[in-house]
Every structure is written in C-alpha cells, then in structure tokens.
Amino acid sequence: MTQMTLTPSDLETITASVREAETRTTGEIYCVVSERSADYAETPLVWAAGVALLGPALLLLAGVQVSAPDLFGGWTAAQATGAAEAAARQALIGAILLQGALFVIILLATATLPVRLLLTPSGLKRERVRRRASEQFIAKNLHATRERTGVLIFVSLAEHMAELIADESIAARVEPEVWDRAMAALIAGLKRGEPAAGFAAAVGLCADILAEHFPARAGDNPNELADAVVVLPRP
C-alpha cells in the first residue's frame, strides 16, 4: 500500500457503493480514511535514548577507549590520589559527552515523519490505528444505530493499515474472521493504487454478510448514517 490521496471521483465511487450496499441490509456501513493515526513523537526519543545508553558500552566492547581531556583544570593526578583516578574520571566524562552527542544526533536524524514511521514497531502502529478507529466508531455514532448494526471500515494511509469494527448486534452473529475477505479486497485495491475499487469491493462483501443476517425490510430501512466517506486530517 502506498501513500495516496482520494480524488473527488474516488469519493463519489465509494459513496455510491455504500448507498447501493445499504439497500440490501438494515446495517449501516461507514468509511473513514485518515492520513495517519498518530504522530509517534516518542519514537525519536526512544531511539536517541537507547543509542546514547548503549553507544559507550558497544565502543568499549569493540576495544575503543572513550575518554576526554581533564575538564577540572585544577585537579592533577596527584591531587586526585593518583593517575588511575584521573584516567577513570576522564573516561567517565568522555562517556557522558559521547552519550549527549549521540542523543542529539539520533534525535535529529529520526525527527522526520518517514523515518519515525520506519522505526516505529508495527505492533505500536497497529495499536494506534485500532485506537483511532475505535475513537471514530464512537465519534461518528456507529454505536447509536437503531439495531446496533453499524460497521466501520477504517484506513490509515501512513501506516498502511486498515481496521473493521462491527457493532454488538453484528458481532454476536458474525465471527471476526468472516470479514477477512472484505479486508483483503480493500488492502489489495489500496496496494494497486486503486482505493475506490478496494473500498467498493470491501463494501460489497460487507453488504453480502450483513444482508444474510440483517436483510433490508420493505418500507423500514432508514439511512441512519451518511454514506459519504470521511477523510480525516492527521492528528
């Protein structure tokens, strides 16, 4: 999946697919796309701290001596009870200076978003995407449909991840793995650079599942949520 934007034509195609799908079911399908789900500001700090802490130890293991000039000009080796203590002090100061330099260098090197995303563990990105999807499920009132049959299809572009959340009435009848085909179709379309086709395929497969368990009723199938896909700005 690559970073992309949805064109007006893509948005119209997705909206039309949702509108058509909901004619077959009392379920409500809602599509949300986010540029990214978090800024991962902690990633540069973690990497900078880790490299700074391990750097001197790795150099010592490699046989590189870490030291610095004696910064306490008035302290001679004799005054410090011997040359060994002076050397130890210089080594300690050298290690501290090296750690500080490494921290700043790594912090600056990992500050850009592409690098932060690359260095952030996939498990953390997955957790943030799920959290963002759950927030949208509540914020867009998918939990407030008449029969608790809302389905959220959520895509986070920067992380290259997607989530599907089904409300409690659906979850009580449909096992989580049943949605795998829909999610696979969505991801395939995004990977091809065809987001509208991916969403349309996923929406159609979701409608097939919903129609089986929650078929439309003639004269009693209100459209409780907007059909248009929502595009969120980055947090």
C-alpha positions as CSV (number, residue, x, y, z in Angstrom):
1,M,0.0,0.0,0.0
2,T,1.4,3.4,-0.9
3,Q,0.7,6.9,0.5
4,M,-2.1,8.3,-1.6
5,T,-5.0,10.8,-1.6
6,L,-8.6,10.2,-2.6
7,T,-9.8,12.1,-5.7
8,P,-13.3,13.5,-5.9
9,S,-14.1,10.6,-8.3
10,D,-12.8,8.1,-5.7
11,L,-15.1,9.7,-3.1
12,E,-18.1,9.5,-5.4
13,T,-17.4,5.9,-6.2
14,I,-17.1,4.9,-2.6
15,T,-20.3,6.9,-1.6
16,A,-22.2,5.2,-4.4
17,S,-21.0,1.7,-3.3
18,V,-22.2,2.4,0.3
19,R,-25.5,3.7,-0.9
20,E,-26.1,0.6,-3.1
21,A,-24.9,-1.8,-0.4
22,E,-27.3,-0.4,2.2
23,T,-30.3,-1.0,0.0
24,R,-29.8,-4.7,0.8
25,T,-29.5,-4.6,4.5
26,T,-30.6,-2.7,7.7
27,G,-26.9,-2.5,8.6
28,E,-25.0,0.8,8.2
29,I,-21.6,0.9,6.6
30,Y,-19.4,3.9,7.2
31,C,-16.0,4.5,5.6
32,V,-13.2,6.7,7.2
33,V,-9.8,7.4,5.8
34,S,-7.1,9.0,8.0
35,E,-3.7,10.4,6.7
36,R,-2.2,8.8,9.8
37,S,-3.3,7.7,13.2
38,A,-0.6,9.2,15.4
39,D,2.5,11.4,15.2
40,Y,4.7,8.9,17.0
41,A,6.6,11.7,18.7
42,E,8.1,9.2,21.2
43,T,9.9,7.2,18.6
44,P,12.9,9.6,18.1
45,L,13.2,9.9,21.9
46,V,13.3,6.2,22.5
47,W,15.8,5.6,19.7
48,A,18.0,8.5,20.8
49,A,18.0,7.4,24.5
50,G,18.7,3.8,23.5
51,V,21.6,4.6,21.3
52,A,23.0,7.1,23.8
53,L,22.9,4.5,26.6
54,L,24.4,1.6,24.6
55,G,26.9,3.6,22.5
56,P,29.7,3.8,25.0
57,A,29.3,0.2,26.1
58,L,29.4,-1.0,22.5
59,L,32.6,1.0,21.8
60,L,34.2,-0.4,24.9
61,L,33.3,-3.9,23.9
62,A,34.9,-3.2,20.5
63,G,38.1,-2.1,22.2
64,V,37.7,1.7,21.6
65,Q,38.7,3.8,24.6
66,V,36.3,6.6,25.5
67,S,37.9,9.5,27.3
68,A,38.1,13.3,27.3
69,P,40.6,15.9,28.4
70,D,40.6,16.7,32.1
71,L,37.9,19.4,32.4
72,F,38.7,20.1,36.0
73,G,41.9,22.1,35.3
74,G,43.0,22.5,38.9
75,W,42.9,18.7,39.6
76,T,46.1,16.9,38.9
77,A,46.5,13.2,39.0
78,A,48.4,13.6,42.3
79,Q,45.6,15.6,43.9
80,A,43.1,13.1,42.8
81,T,45.0,10.4,44.7
82,G,46.7,9.0,41.6
83,A,46.8,8.7,37.8
84,A,44.3,5.8,37.8
85,E,41.5,8.0,39.3
86,A,42.3,10.8,36.8
87,A,42.0,8.4,33.9
88,A,38.8,7.0,35.3
89,R,37.4,10.5,35.6
90,Q,38.4,11.4,32.1
91,A,36.8,8.2,30.8
92,L,33.6,8.9,32.6
93,I,33.4,12.4,31.2
94,G,34.2,11.1,27.8
95,A,31.3,8.6,28.0
96,I,28.9,11.3,29.2
97,L,29.9,13.7,26.3
98,L,29.6,10.8,23.8
99,Q,26.1,9.9,25.1
100,G,25.0,13.5,24.9
101,A,26.3,13.8,21.3
102,L,24.7,10.5,20.3
103,F,21.4,11.5,21.8
104,V,21.3,14.8,19.8
105,I,22.4,13.2,16.6
106,I,19.9,10.4,16.7
107,L,17.1,12.6,17.8
108,L,17.7,14.9,14.8
109,A,18.2,12.0,12.4
110,T,14.9,10.4,13.3
111,A,12.8,13.5,13.6
112,T,11.2,13.4,10.1
113,L,7.9,11.6,9.8
114,P,9.1,9.0,7.2
115,V,11.9,7.9,9.5
116,R,9.7,7.9,12.6
117,L,7.2,5.6,10.8
118,L,10.0,3.3,9.6
119,L,11.5,3.0,13.1
120,T,8.2,2.6,15.0
121,P,7.4,-1.0,15.7
122,S,4.5,-2.4,13.7
123,G,2.8,-3.5,16.9
124,L,2.7,0.1,18.2
125,K,1.4,1.3,14.9
126,R,-1.3,-1.3,14.9
127,E,-2.4,-0.3,18.4
128,R,-2.6,3.4,17.4
129,V,-4.6,2.6,14.3
130,R,-7.0,0.5,16.3
131,R,-7.3,3.2,18.9
132,R,-8.0,5.8,16.2
133,A,-10.6,3.5,14.6
134,S,-12.4,2.9,17.9
135,E,-12.5,6.7,18.5
136,Q,-14.1,7.2,15.1
137,F,-16.6,4.5,15.7
138,I,-17.8,6.4,18.7
139,A,-17.4,9.9,17.3
140,K,-19.4,9.1,14.2
141,N,-22.2,7.4,16.2
142,L,-21.9,4.0,14.7
143,H,-22.8,2.7,18.2
144,A,-26.1,4.5,18.1
145,T,-27.9,2.9,15.2
146,R,-31.4,1.6,15.9
147,E,-30.4,-2.1,15.8
148,R,-26.7,-1.7,16.7
149,T,-25.7,-2.8,13.2
150,G,-23.0,-0.3,12.3
151,V,-19.8,-1.3,10.5
152,L,-16.8,0.9,10.3
153,I,-14.2,0.5,7.6
154,F,-11.2,2.5,8.6
155,V,-7.9,3.0,6.7
156,S,-4.8,4.8,8.0
157,L,-2.7,5.6,4.9
158,A,0.7,6.4,6.5
159,E,0.8,3.2,8.5
160,H,-0.5,1.1,5.6
161,M,-3.1,-0.5,7.9
162,A,-6.9,-0.9,8.0
163,E,-9.4,-1.9,10.6
164,L,-13.0,-3.1,10.5
165,I,-15.2,-2.6,13.6
166,A,-18.7,-4.2,13.8
167,D,-21.3,-3.2,16.4
168,E,-22.5,-5.6,19.1
169,S,-25.6,-7.0,17.2
170,I,-23.4,-7.9,14.3
171,A,-20.5,-9.2,16.4
172,A,-23.0,-11.5,18.2
173,R,-23.8,-13.3,15.0
174,V,-20.7,-12.9,12.8
175,E,-17.3,-14.3,13.7
176,P,-14.4,-11.8,13.3
177,E,-12.7,-13.9,10.6
178,V,-15.7,-13.7,8.3
179,W,-14.7,-10.1,7.5
180,D,-11.2,-11.2,6.3
181,R,-12.2,-11.4,2.6
182,A,-13.6,-7.8,2.7
183,M,-10.4,-6.6,4.3
184,A,-8.2,-8.5,1.8
185,A,-10.1,-6.9,-1.1
186,L,-9.7,-3.4,0.5
187,I,-5.9,-3.9,1.0
188,A,-5.5,-5.3,-2.5
189,G,-7.1,-2.2,-4.0
190,L,-5.0,0.1,-1.9
191,K,-1.8,-1.7,-2.9
192,R,-2.7,-1.4,-6.6
193,G,-3.2,2.4,-6.1
194,E,-7.0,2.0,-6.7
195,P,-8.6,3.0,-3.4
196,A,-12.0,3.4,-4.8
197,A,-12.0,-0.1,-6.3
198,G,-10.7,-1.5,-3.0
199,F,-13.3,0.2,-0.9
200,A,-16.1,-0.7,-3.3
201,A,-15.1,-4.4,-3.2
202,A,-14.9,-4.3,0.6
203,V,-18.2,-2.6,1.0
204,G,-19.9,-5.1,-1.4
205,L,-18.6,-8.0,0.6
206,C,-19.6,-6.5,3.9
207,A,-23.1,-5.9,2.5
208,D,-23.3,-9.6,1.5
209,I,-22.6,-10.6,5.1
210,L,-25.0,-8.0,6.5
211,A,-27.7,-8.9,4.1
212,E,-27.5,-12.6,5.2
213,H,-28.1,-11.7,8.9
214,F,-29.8,-8.3,8.7
215,P,-31.7,-8.1,5.4
216,A,-33.5,-5.0,4.3
217,R,-37.2,-4.7,5.2
218,A,-39.5,-3.1,2.7
219,G,-40.7,0.3,4.0
220,D,-38.5,0.1,7.1
221,N,-34.9,0.7,6.2
222,P,-33.9,4.2,7.2
223,N,-30.5,5.6,6.2
224,E,-29.2,6.4,9.7
225,L,-25.7,7.5,8.8
226,A,-24.2,9.5,5.9
227,D,-23.0,7.4,3.0
228,A,-20.1,9.7,2.1
229,V,-16.5,8.6,3.0
230,V,-14.9,10.8,5.7
231,V,-11.3,11.9,5.2
232,L,-9.6,12.9,8.4
233,P,-6.6,15.3,8.7
234,R,-3.5,14.0,10.5
235,P,-3.8,14.2,14.3
